[in-house]
Amino acid sequence: ISNRVAQWQAFLDWFYDGQVGSADGIYGDNTFNWTKKFQEEQIGAGQGDGIIGNKTLEVAANVEK
């Protein structure tokens, strides 16, 4: 369980208007799949690896909803 993962989950839930679910801090399949979706949509097709790396965080910090 990680506070950073919980923060990421809360961001995803905000970005996707409450569709993601609770921020429990556990990086499971749900978080992985939503992370991939975010990456594919915001970084580009084929860019979704489900890893919350520097590029993903940079895009998230500058994303407009």
C-alpha positions in Angstrom: 0.0 0.0 0.0 1.4 3.3 -1.1 0.4 7.0 -0.6 1.8 7.7 -4.1 -0.4 5.1 -5.6 -3.4 6.4 -3.7 -2.7 9.9 -5.0 -2.4 8.6 -8.6 -5.7 6.7 -8.1 -7.4 9.9 -6.8 -6.1 11.8 -9.9 -7.4 9.1 -12.2 -10.8 9.1 -10.5 -10.9 12.9 -10.8 -9.8 12.8 -14.4 -12.4 10.1 -15.4 -15.2 11.8 -13.4 -15.5 9.2 -10.7 -15.4 6.1 -12.9 -12.1 4.7 -11.4 -13.2 4.0 -7.8 -11.6 4.4 -4.4 -8.0 5.4 -3.8 -6.9 2.4 -1.7 -3.2 2.7 -2.5 -3.0 -0.8 -3.9 -1.7 -1.0 -7.5 -3.9 -3.7 -8.9 -5.5 -4.6 -12.2 -8.0 -1.7 -12.0 -5.2 0.9 -11.5 -3.1 -0.7 -14.2 -5.9 -0.6 -16.8 -6.9 2.9 -16.0 -3.3 4.0 -16.2 -2.9 2.4 -19.6 -6.1 4.1 -20.8 -4.8 7.5 -19.6 -1.4 6.9 -21.3 -3.0 5.8 -24.6 -5.3 8.8 -24.6 -2.9 11.5 -23.4 0.5 10.3 -24.6 -0.4 8.4 -27.7 -1.5 5.1 -29.2 0.9 2.3 -28.3 2.3 4.3 -25.3 0.3 2.6 -22.6 2.5 0.4 -20.5 0.6 0.9 -17.2 3.7 2.1 -15.4 3.5 5.4 -13.6 6.8 6.8 -14.8 8.2 10.3 -15.3 6.5 10.9 -18.7 3.1 9.8 -17.4 3.5 12.1 -14.3 4.6 15.0 -16.5 1.6 14.7 -18.8 -0.7 14.3 -15.8 0.7 17.5 -14.2 -0.1 19.5 -17.4 -3.3 17.8 -18.6 -6.4 19.8 -19.2 -9.7 18.2 -18.5 
